[in-house]
Amino acid sequence: MFKSFLTDESGAQVVEYALIIAVVSIALVVALQALSGGTALGALIDRVTTCLGGTSCT
């Protein structure tokens, strides 16, 4: 029983895909901060938060 548990690799692909997605996400955040200078990205996030919050969005 324990031996079959160790050889079972059915969940390994899911973990690998999750790690790839995490690394790509971190790389995208770092790249966007470098490209926008840090302040423009923060202003964009604030604007989206305001618009999604239901207040006026101009």
PyMOL Python script that loads the backbone (N, CA, C, O; Angstrom):
from pymol import cmd

cmd.read_pdbstr("""\
ATOM      1  N   MET A   1       0.830  -1.189   0.000  1.00  0.00           N
ATOM      2  CA  MET A   1       0.000   0.000   0.000  1.00  0.00           C
ATOM      3  C   MET A   1       0.882   1.264   0.000  1.00  0.00           C
ATOM      4  O   MET A   1       0.662   2.173  -0.800  1.00  0.00           O
ATOM      5  N   PHE A   2       1.853   1.316   0.875  1.00  0.00           N
ATOM      6  CA  PHE A   2       2.735   2.478   0.941  1.00  0.00           C
ATOM      7  C   PHE A   2       3.583   2.591  -0.316  1.00  0.00           C
ATOM      8  O   PHE A   2       3.874   3.691  -0.785  1.00  0.00           O
ATOM      9  N   LYS A   3       3.980   1.431  -0.861  1.00  0.00           N
ATOM     10  CA  LYS A   3       4.796   1.409  -2.076  1.00  0.00           C
ATOM     11  C   LYS A   3       4.017   1.963  -3.266  1.00  0.00           C
ATOM     12  O   LYS A   3       4.574   2.696  -4.084  1.00  0.00           O
ATOM     13  N   SER A   4       2.729   1.617  -3.367  1.00  0.00           N
ATOM     14  CA  SER A   4       1.919   2.148  -4.469  1.00  0.00           C
ATOM     15  C   SER A   4       1.692   3.649  -4.317  1.00  0.00           C
ATOM     16  O   SER A   4       1.575   4.361  -5.314  1.00  0.00           O
ATOM     17  N   PHE A   5       1.631   4.133  -3.080  1.00  0.00           N
ATOM     18  CA  PHE A   5       1.476   5.561  -2.842  1.00  0.00           C
ATOM     19  C   PHE A   5       2.709   6.335  -3.321  1.00  0.00           C
ATOM     20  O   PHE A   5       2.579   7.426  -3.876  1.00  0.00           O
ATOM     21  N   LEU A   6       3.882   5.784  -3.113  1.00  0.00           N
ATOM     22  CA  LEU A   6       5.108   6.457  -3.525  1.00  0.00           C
ATOM     23  C   LEU A   6       5.282   6.479  -5.038  1.00  0.00           C
ATOM     24  O   LEU A   6       5.890   7.405  -5.575  1.00  0.00           O
ATOM     25  N   THR A   7       4.758   5.476  -5.727  1.00  0.00           N
ATOM     26  CA  THR A   7       4.920   5.420  -7.181  1.00  0.00           C
ATOM     27  C   THR A   7       3.803   6.143  -7.918  1.00  0.00           C
ATOM     28  O   THR A   7       3.898   6.332  -9.131  1.00  0.00           O
ATOM     29  N   ASP A   8       2.761   6.549  -7.228  1.00  0.00           N
ATOM     30  CA  ASP A   8       1.639   7.244  -7.864  1.00  0.00           C
ATOM     31  C   ASP A   8       2.054   8.672  -8.202  1.00  0.00           C
ATOM     32  O   ASP A   8       2.431   9.432  -7.310  1.00  0.00           O
ATOM     33  N   GLU A   9       1.992   9.043  -9.469  1.00  0.00           N
ATOM     34  CA  GLU A   9       2.392  10.380  -9.915  1.00  0.00           C
ATOM     35  C   GLU A   9       1.236  11.151 -10.539  1.00  0.00           C
ATOM     36  O   GLU A   9       1.472  12.033 -11.365  1.00  0.00           O
ATOM     37  N   SER A  10       0.018  10.853 -10.178  1.00  0.00           N
ATOM     38  CA  SER A  10      -1.131  11.490 -10.819  1.00  0.00           C
ATOM     39  C   SER A  10      -1.249  12.978 -10.481  1.00  0.00           C
ATOM     40  O   SER A  10      -1.760  13.740 -11.303  1.00  0.00           O
ATOM     41  N   GLY A  11      -0.803  13.413  -9.322  1.00  0.00           N
ATOM     42  CA  GLY A  11      -0.908  14.818  -8.953  1.00  0.00           C
ATOM     43  C   GLY A  11       0.332  15.632  -9.267  1.00  0.00           C
ATOM     44  O   GLY A  11       0.357  16.840  -9.030  1.00  0.00           O
ATOM     45  N   ALA A  12       1.354  14.990  -9.793  1.00  0.00           N
ATOM     46  CA  ALA A  12       2.611  15.688 -10.039  1.00  0.00           C
ATOM     47  C   ALA A  12       2.472  16.746 -11.125  1.00  0.00           C
ATOM     48  O   ALA A  12       3.086  17.808 -11.025  1.00  0.00           O
ATOM     49  N   GLN A  13       1.696  16.485 -12.139  1.00  0.00           N
ATOM     50  CA  GLN A  13       1.547  17.453 -13.221  1.00  0.00           C
ATOM     51  C   GLN A  13       0.863  18.728 -12.741  1.00  0.00           C
ATOM     52  O   GLN A  13       1.220  19.825 -13.171  1.00  0.00           O
ATOM     53  N   VAL A  14      -0.099  18.592 -11.869  1.00  0.00           N
ATOM     54  CA  VAL A  14      -0.797  19.764 -11.349  1.00  0.00           C
ATOM     55  C   VAL A  14       0.167  20.650 -10.567  1.00  0.00           C
ATOM     56  O   VAL A  14       0.130  21.873 -10.698  1.00  0.00           O
ATOM     57  N   VAL A  15       1.011  20.054  -9.771  1.00  0.00           N
ATOM     58  CA  VAL A  15       1.981  20.812  -8.983  1.00  0.00           C
ATOM     59  C   VAL A  15       2.978  21.507  -9.909  1.00  0.00           C
ATOM     60  O   VAL A  15       3.338  22.663  -9.685  1.00  0.00           O
ATOM     61  N   GLU A  16       3.418  20.810 -10.936  1.00  0.00           N
ATOM     62  CA  GLU A  16       4.361  21.409 -11.884  1.00  0.00           C
ATOM     63  C   GLU A  16       3.736  22.598 -12.598  1.00  0.00           C
ATOM     64  O   GLU A  16       4.376  23.640 -12.742  1.00  0.00           O
ATOM     65  N   TYR A  17       2.506  22.456 -13.044  1.00  0.00           N
ATOM     66  CA  TYR A  17       1.827  23.573 -13.716  1.00  0.00           C
ATOM     67  C   TYR A  17       1.641  24.749 -12.765  1.00  0.00           C
ATOM     68  O   TYR A  17       1.788  25.899 -13.179  1.00  0.00           O
ATOM     69  N   ALA A  18       1.325  24.491 -11.520  1.00  0.00           N
ATOM     70  CA  ALA A  18       1.151  25.564 -10.544  1.00  0.00           C
ATOM     71  C   ALA A  18       2.462  26.312 -10.320  1.00  0.00           C
ATOM     72  O   ALA A  18       2.469  27.538 -10.208  1.00  0.00           O
ATOM     73  N   LEU A  19       3.561  25.580 -10.257  1.00  0.00           N
ATOM     74  CA  LEU A  19       4.860  26.239 -10.076  1.00  0.00           C
ATOM     75  C   LEU A  19       5.234  27.078 -11.286  1.00  0.00           C
ATOM     76  O   LEU A  19       5.779  28.171 -11.136  1.00  0.00           O
ATOM     77  N   ILE A  20       4.949  26.582 -12.481  1.00  0.00           N
ATOM     78  CA  ILE A  20       5.235  27.346 -13.701  1.00  0.00           C
ATOM     79  C   ILE A  20       4.413  28.626 -13.723  1.00  0.00           C
ATOM     80  O   ILE A  20       4.935  29.693 -14.046  1.00  0.00           O
ATOM     81  N   ILE A  21       3.132  28.529 -13.382  1.00  0.00           N
ATOM     82  CA  ILE A  21       2.265  29.706 -13.371  1.00  0.00           C
ATOM     83  C   ILE A  21       2.750  30.719 -12.335  1.00  0.00           C
ATOM     84  O   ILE A  21       2.714  31.924 -12.587  1.00  0.00           O
ATOM     85  N   ALA A  22       3.197  30.250 -11.187  1.00  0.00           N
ATOM     86  CA  ALA A  22       3.691  31.158 -10.155  1.00  0.00           C
ATOM     87  C   ALA A  22       4.944  31.895 -10.612  1.00  0.00           C
ATOM     88  O   ALA A  22       5.071  33.098 -10.386  1.00  0.00           O
ATOM     89  N   VAL A  23       5.863  31.189 -11.249  1.00  0.00           N
ATOM     90  CA  VAL A  23       7.100  31.823 -11.715  1.00  0.00           C
ATOM     91  C   VAL A  23       6.799  32.836 -12.815  1.00  0.00           C
ATOM     92  O   VAL A  23       7.359  33.932 -12.819  1.00  0.00           O
ATOM     93  N   VAL A  24       5.923  32.479 -13.743  1.00  0.00           N
ATOM     94  CA  VAL A  24       5.566  33.398 -14.826  1.00  0.00           C
ATOM     95  C   VAL A  24       4.867  34.636 -14.261  1.00  0.00           C
ATOM     96  O   VAL A  24       5.118  35.749 -14.722  1.00  0.00           O
ATOM     97  N   SER A  25       4.001  34.453 -13.274  1.00  0.00           N
ATOM     98  CA  SER A  25       3.297  35.588 -12.668  1.00  0.00           C
ATOM     99  C   SER A  25       4.266  36.543 -11.985  1.00  0.00           C
ATOM    100  O   SER A  25       4.149  37.761 -12.126  1.00  0.00           O
ATOM    101  N   ILE A  26       5.214  35.996 -11.254  1.00  0.00           N
ATOM    102  CA  ILE A  26       6.207  36.843 -10.589  1.00  0.00           C
ATOM    103  C   ILE A  26       7.040  37.603 -11.612  1.00  0.00           C
ATOM    104  O   ILE A  26       7.328  38.787 -11.433  1.00  0.00           O
ATOM    105  N   ALA A  27       7.425  36.919 -12.682  1.00  0.00           N
ATOM    106  CA  ALA A  27       8.210  37.576 -13.729  1.00  0.00           C
ATOM    107  C   ALA A  27       7.415  38.697 -14.389  1.00  0.00           C
ATOM    108  O   ALA A  27       7.976  39.750 -14.691  1.00  0.00           O
ATOM    109  N   LEU A  28       6.130  38.491 -14.616  1.00  0.00           N
ATOM    110  CA  LEU A  28       5.301  39.537 -15.222  1.00  0.00           C
ATOM    111  C   LEU A  28       5.173  40.754 -14.316  1.00  0.00           C
ATOM    112  O   LEU A  28       5.242  41.888 -14.790  1.00  0.00           O
ATOM    113  N   VAL A  29       4.988  40.535 -13.036  1.00  0.00           N
ATOM    114  CA  VAL A  29       4.866  41.655 -12.104  1.00  0.00           C
ATOM    115  C   VAL A  29       6.158  42.456 -12.059  1.00  0.00           C
ATOM    116  O   VAL A  29       6.134  43.687 -12.075  1.00  0.00           O
ATOM    117  N   VAL A  30       7.282  41.760 -12.003  1.00  0.00           N
ATOM    118  CA  VAL A  30       8.571  42.454 -11.973  1.00  0.00           C
ATOM    119  C   VAL A  30       8.800  43.223 -13.271  1.00  0.00           C
ATOM    120  O   VAL A  30       9.281  44.356 -13.240  1.00  0.00           O
ATOM    121  N   ALA A  31       8.461  42.621 -14.408  1.00  0.00           N
ATOM    122  CA  ALA A  31       8.645  43.289 -15.696  1.00  0.00           C
ATOM    123  C   ALA A  31       7.739  44.503 -15.827  1.00  0.00           C
ATOM    124  O   ALA A  31       8.173  45.538 -16.335  1.00  0.00           O
ATOM    125  N   LEU A  32       6.504  44.403 -15.386  1.00  0.00           N
ATOM    126  CA  LEU A  32       5.591  45.546 -15.475  1.00  0.00           C
ATOM    127  C   LEU A  32       6.042  46.687 -14.580  1.00  0.00           C
ATOM    128  O   LEU A  32       5.923  47.854 -14.955  1.00  0.00           O
ATOM    129  N   GLN A  33       6.555  46.366 -13.410  1.00  0.00           N
ATOM    130  CA  GLN A  33       7.043  47.425 -12.532  1.00  0.00           C
ATOM    131  C   GLN A  33       8.256  48.111 -13.132  1.00  0.00           C
ATOM    132  O   GLN A  33       8.406  49.327 -13.012  1.00  0.00           O
ATOM    133  N   ALA A  34       9.121  47.345 -13.775  1.00  0.00           N
ATOM    134  CA  ALA A  34      10.316  47.936 -14.381  1.00  0.00           C
ATOM    135  C   ALA A  34       9.947  48.791 -15.588  1.00  0.00           C
ATOM    136  O   ALA A  34      10.541  49.847 -15.804  1.00  0.00           O
ATOM    137  N   LEU A  35       8.972  48.343 -16.373  1.00  0.00           N
ATOM    138  CA  LEU A  35       8.586  49.088 -17.574  1.00  0.00           C
ATOM    139  C   LEU A  35       7.823  50.359 -17.248  1.00  0.00           C
ATOM    140  O   LEU A  35       7.957  51.359 -17.953  1.00  0.00           O
ATOM    141  N   SER A  36       7.034  50.333 -16.201  1.00  0.00           N
ATOM    142  CA  SER A  36       6.207  51.494 -15.902  1.00  0.00           C
ATOM    143  C   SER A  36       6.844  52.448 -14.906  1.00  0.00           C
ATOM    144  O   SER A  36       6.277  53.501 -14.616  1.00  0.00           O
ATOM    145  N   GLY A  37       7.985  52.110 -14.389  1.00  0.00           N
ATOM    146  CA  GLY A  37       8.639  52.984 -13.431  1.00  0.00           C
ATOM    147  C   GLY A  37       8.067  52.862 -12.038  1.00  0.00           C
ATOM    148  O   GLY A  37       8.480  53.596 -11.140  1.00  0.00           O
ATOM    149  N   GLY A  38       7.142  51.967 -11.835  1.00  0.00           N
ATOM    150  CA  GLY A  38       6.578  51.732 -10.512  1.00  0.00           C
ATOM    151  C   GLY A  38       5.399  52.618 -10.182  1.00  0.00           C
ATOM    152  O   GLY A  38       4.439  52.137  -9.579  1.00  0.00           O
ATOM    153  N   THR A  39       5.421  53.901 -10.549  1.00  0.00           N
ATOM    154  CA  THR A  39       4.343  54.813 -10.154  1.00  0.00           C
ATOM    155  C   THR A  39       3.137  54.703 -11.078  1.00  0.00           C
ATOM    156  O   THR A  39       2.002  54.794 -10.611  1.00  0.00           O
ATOM    157  N   ALA A  40       3.348  54.511 -12.353  1.00  0.00           N
ATOM    158  CA  ALA A  40       2.223  54.418 -13.281  1.00  0.00           C
ATOM    159  C   ALA A  40       1.407  53.164 -13.025  1.00  0.00           C
ATOM    160  O   ALA A  40       0.181  53.182 -13.134  1.00  0.00           O
ATOM    161  N   LEU A  41       2.078  52.083 -12.687  1.00  0.00           N
ATOM    162  CA  LEU A  41       1.360  50.845 -12.401  1.00  0.00           C
ATOM    163  C   LEU A  41       0.514  50.995 -11.142  1.00  0.00           C
ATOM    164  O   LEU A  41      -0.613  50.505 -11.082  1.00  0.00           O
ATOM    165  N   GLY A  42       1.056  51.664 -10.151  1.00  0.00           N
ATOM    166  CA  GLY A  42       0.298  51.901  -8.926  1.00  0.00           C
ATOM    167  C   GLY A  42      -0.913  52.781  -9.169  1.00  0.00           C
ATOM    168  O   GLY A  42      -1.974  52.554  -8.589  1.00  0.00           O
ATOM    169  N   ALA A  43      -0.762  53.790 -10.028  1.00  0.00           N
ATOM    170  CA  ALA A  43      -1.886  54.664 -10.360  1.00  0.00           C
ATOM    171  C   ALA A  43      -2.966  53.896 -11.113  1.00  0.00           C
ATOM    172  O   ALA A  43      -4.157  54.111 -10.888  1.00  0.00           O
ATOM    173  N   LEU A  44      -2.552  53.007 -12.001  1.00  0.00           N
ATOM    174  CA  LEU A  44      -3.513  52.185 -12.736  1.00  0.00           C
ATOM    175  C   LEU A  44      -4.284  51.274 -11.799  1.00  0.00           C
ATOM    176  O   LEU A  44      -5.500  51.133 -11.928  1.00  0.00           O
ATOM    177  N   ILE A  45      -3.592  50.657 -10.862  1.00  0.00           N
ATOM    178  CA  ILE A  45      -4.260  49.773  -9.903  1.00  0.00           C
ATOM    179  C   ILE A  45      -5.236  50.563  -9.038  1.00  0.00           C
ATOM    180  O   ILE A  45      -6.339  50.090  -8.763  1.00  0.00           O
ATOM    181  N   ASP A  46      -4.846  51.755  -8.608  1.00  0.00           N
ATOM    182  CA  ASP A  46      -5.753  52.603  -7.823  1.00  0.00           C
ATOM    183  C   ASP A  46      -6.990  52.980  -8.618  1.00  0.00           C
ATOM    184  O   ASP A  46      -8.095  52.992  -8.076  1.00  0.00           O
ATOM    185  N   ARG A  47      -6.816  53.288  -9.902  1.00  0.00           N
ATOM    186  CA  ARG A  47      -7.951  53.669 -10.743  1.00  0.00           C
ATOM    187  C   ARG A  47      -8.904  52.500 -10.951  1.00  0.00           C
ATOM    188  O   ARG A  47     -10.121  52.670 -10.885  1.00  0.00           O
ATOM    189  N   VAL A  48      -8.364  51.328 -11.198  1.00  0.00           N
ATOM    190  CA  VAL A  48      -9.209  50.141 -11.365  1.00  0.00           C
ATOM    191  C   VAL A  48      -9.948  49.830 -10.075  1.00  0.00           C
ATOM    192  O   VAL A  48     -11.125  49.472 -10.111  1.00  0.00           O
ATOM    193  N   THR A  49      -9.283  49.959  -8.947  1.00  0.00           N
ATOM    194  CA  THR A  49      -9.930  49.721  -7.655  1.00  0.00           C
ATOM    195  C   THR A  49     -11.066  50.703  -7.433  1.00  0.00           C
ATOM    196  O   THR A  49     -12.130  50.318  -6.947  1.00  0.00           O
ATOM    197  N   THR A  50     -10.858  51.957  -7.778  1.00  0.00           N
ATOM    198  CA  THR A  50     -11.900  52.976  -7.650  1.00  0.00           C
ATOM    199  C   THR A  50     -13.084  52.651  -8.548  1.00  0.00           C
ATOM    200  O   THR A  50     -14.234  52.739  -8.119  1.00  0.00           O
ATOM    201  N   CYS A  51     -12.810  52.279  -9.782  1.00  0.00           N
ATOM    202  CA  CYS A  51     -13.894  51.970 -10.724  1.00  0.00           C
ATOM    203  C   CYS A  51     -14.678  50.744 -10.294  1.00  0.00           C
ATOM    204  O   CYS A  51     -15.902  50.716 -10.424  1.00  0.00           O
ATOM    205  N   LEU A  52     -13.997  49.739  -9.786  1.00  0.00           N
ATOM    206  CA  LEU A  52     -14.691  48.534  -9.337  1.00  0.00           C
ATOM    207  C   LEU A  52     -15.421  48.735  -8.037  1.00  0.00           C
ATOM    208  O   LEU A  52     -16.324  47.970  -7.699  1.00  0.00           O
ATOM    209  N   GLY A  53     -15.037  49.760  -7.303  1.00  0.00           N
ATOM    210  CA  GLY A  53     -15.692  50.044  -6.026  1.00  0.00           C
ATOM    211  C   GLY A  53     -17.049  50.712  -6.188  1.00  0.00           C
ATOM    212  O   GLY A  53     -17.771  50.860  -5.202  1.00  0.00           O
ATOM    213  N   GLY A  54     -17.420  51.120  -7.392  1.00  0.00           N
ATOM    214  CA  GLY A  54     -18.733  51.687  -7.609  1.00  0.00           C
ATOM    215  C   GLY A  54     -18.773  53.204  -7.636  1.00  0.00           C
ATOM    216  O   GLY A  54     -19.825  53.779  -7.916  1.00  0.00           O
ATOM    217  N   THR A  55     -17.665  53.867  -7.355  1.00  0.00           N
ATOM    218  CA  THR A  55     -17.661  55.329  -7.411  1.00  0.00           C
ATOM    219  C   THR A  55     -17.409  55.776  -8.845  1.00  0.00           C
ATOM    220  O   THR A  55     -17.186  54.952  -9.732  1.00  0.00           O
ATOM    221  N   SER A  56     -17.447  57.077  -9.062  1.00  0.00           N
ATOM    222  CA  SER A  56     -17.283  57.578 -10.426  1.00  0.00           C
ATOM    223  C   SER A  56     -15.909  57.222 -10.972  1.00  0.00           C
ATOM    224  O   SER A  56     -14.908  57.249 -10.256  1.00  0.00           O
ATOM    225  N   CYS A  57     -15.885  56.887 -12.257  1.00  0.00           N
ATOM    226  CA  CYS A  57     -14.657  56.404 -12.878  1.00  0.00           C
ATOM    227  C   CYS A  57     -14.358  57.287 -14.077  1.00  0.00           C
ATOM    228  O   CYS A  57     -14.894  57.075 -15.165  1.00  0.00           O
ATOM    229  N   THR A  58     -13.488  58.293 -13.870  1.00  0.00           N
ATOM    230  CA  THR A  58     -13.158  59.197 -14.988  1.00  0.00           C
ATOM    231  C   THR A  58     -11.698  59.144 -15.314  1.00  0.00           C
ATOM    232  O   THR A  58     -11.244  59.837 -16.224  1.00  0.00           O
TER     233      THR A  58
END
""", "prot")
cmd.dss("prot")
cmd.show_as("cartoon", "prot")
cmd.util.cbc("prot")
cmd.orient("prot")
